[in-house]
Amino acid sequence: MTTHIYSGPLSMFGAKVEIAAREKGVPFELVMVPFIEGDFYEPKHPEVLRVNPVKQQVPVLVDDIDGGVSLFDSTQIFEYLEDRYPPPASLALWPEGIAARARARQLEQKSDEVFFPNVIKLFGLQDAMQSAPAVAACAACARFYEEMEGLLATREHLAGPYGFADIAFYMAHVFADRKGAGMTDATPRLVAWRDRVGARPAVRAVVDPMMRFLASQGRGVPAFLQR
Ligand SMILES: N[C@@H](CCC(=O)N[C@@H](CS)C(=O)NCC(=O)O)C(=O)O
C-alpha cells in the first residue's frame, strides 16, 4: 500500500496528520503543495483539487488500497489512520472506552473549532494587537489554556493517554504563540504538557522543519521552539 499525504510547509492541519502518521508508524510519502508569498496555496495541487474540489485545502490523504481511499480534513484522516492502523500493532491515539473516546474526540474538535478560530482572527490583526478584537481573541485563548490546565490536574495528557487531542492542541497552540497568544506561567501544568508533547520524536520531526522554514524566511519562531 502506498500512502500519500499532501500538506503545506506552514499547514497546522497538515502537521496534525503528519505527526499522527509518524506516531503510528505509517509509511507515507509527504507531498508539499505549492505555497507562495502571501501564504497562498497556489497553484492548487491536482490531487488536492481532485479530492477536495470545493474547499481545495490540505491536508489530503490518498491510499491505493481497497479500491482507493482519498480523504480531506485532518480529523477525518485521524479516524481513518486509527481504523487502518489499530492497536496493539500501532500506537493507539484514541483512548479506550466509549466515554473516554467521546471526550477525546470532543477535545480534538474544540481545539480546531473553538480555540483555533481565535488564532485565525489574530492572523489578520497582527498590526493591531491592542485593538479590541485582538485583545478579545487573546483573552479567549487564555481562557482555553486555563480550561486545559484544569484537565491536567489529574492526568498527564488532555484526554488520558497521549493521543489525537494532544496532537491537535499542540499544533494549534504553536500557531497561537506565533500570533501573540502563547501560554504563560499562569498555566504551569500546560507548559509542562507542552514540553512533554514537544519532546516526542514524531512531533519534533514535523515541527522542527516548519520552524526552520519560518526562520529561513526571516519570520518569527516561538521562543520555546528556538533550539
Ligand atoms: N478543517 C480542515 C481545515 C484545513 C485547512 O484550513 N487547510 C489550510 C491549510 S492549514 C488550507 O489548505 N488553506 C488553503 C486555502 O484555504 O486555500 C482540516 O482539519 O483539515
The ligand as a Gaussian input file, in Angstrom:
#p B3LYP/6-31G(d) Opt

LIG

0 1
 N      -10.830000      21.552000       8.724000
 C       -9.721000      21.361000       7.825000
 C       -9.004000      22.703000       7.652000
 C       -7.946000      22.628000       6.536000
 C       -7.299000      23.984000       6.270000
 O       -7.721000      25.042000       6.753000
 N       -6.224000      23.934000       5.449000
 C       -5.485000      25.125000       5.089000
 C       -4.016000      24.970000       5.399000
 S       -3.706000      24.678000       7.115000
 C       -5.535000      25.327000       3.586000
 O       -5.376000      24.401000       2.813000
 N       -5.706000      26.571000       3.164000
 C       -5.654000      26.942000       1.782000
 C       -6.932000      27.502000       1.279000
 O       -7.924000      27.553000       2.028000
 O       -6.932000      27.908000       0.108000
 C       -8.812000      20.267000       8.373000
 O       -8.908000      19.922000       9.561000
 O       -8.034000      19.686000       7.603000

